[in-house]
Amino acid sequence: MDKKYRVIPNENGWTIQGSPTNEKYKTKKNAVLVAKKIAFKKNKPLIIHSKDGRVTQVSYQKNRIRSSHIKKRLNPKLVRNTIAEVDYERAENL
């Protein structure tokens, strides 16, 4: 089953369920900030609950593609040649 992170209320504040640490946070804002970092880093969904336990927000992470990966895949010379061909075809149609 896919792991999810949840920001849930407890008797002394807020907790991040699914987190490797069992830290407690005084404010919901602090718990959400930390949970977002963890969920983003692990590429997992984050579910945020209200004080009464209802789900208020669900955040899903998609597979992140870094620009460095894209740059490695694209051959700049091929891109320039393709652009030049398109420009030439447009010029012929004028």
WOKA-V602270 format. One record per backbone hydrogen bond with DSSP energy under -1.0 kcal/mol. CO is the residue of the C=O (numbers start at 1). NH is the residue of the N-H. E is the energy in kcal/mol with one decimal. If there is no record, write none. Layout:
BEGIN
co->{CO	CO}
nh->{NH	NH}
e->{E	E}
END
This chain:
BEGIN
co->{5	6	7	8	13	14	15	16	17	25	27	28	29	30	31	32	33	34	35	36	37	38	39	39	45	46	47	48	48	50	54	57	59	66	67	68	69	70	75	76	77	78	79	80	81	82	83	84	85	86	87	88	89}
nh->{47	17	49	15	10	25	8	19	6	14	31	32	33	34	35	36	37	38	39	40	41	42	43	44	5	59	7	56	57	53	50	48	46	70	71	72	73	74	79	80	81	82	83	84	85	86	87	88	89	90	91	92	93}
e->{-2.8	-3.1	-2.4	-2.7	-2.5	-3.1	-2.7	-1.2	-1.9	-2.8	-1.6	-2.7	-2.2	-2.1	-2.6	-2.6	-1.6	-2.2	-3.0	-2.5	-2.3	-2.4	-1.0	-2.2	-2.4	-3.1	-2.4	-3.0	-1.6	-1.9	-3.1	-3.2	-2.9	-1.4	-2.5	-1.5	-1.3	-1.8	-2.1	-2.4	-2.3	-2.2	-2.3	-2.3	-2.1	-2.0	-2.5	-2.2	-2.3	-2.2	-2.1	-1.9	-1.3}
END
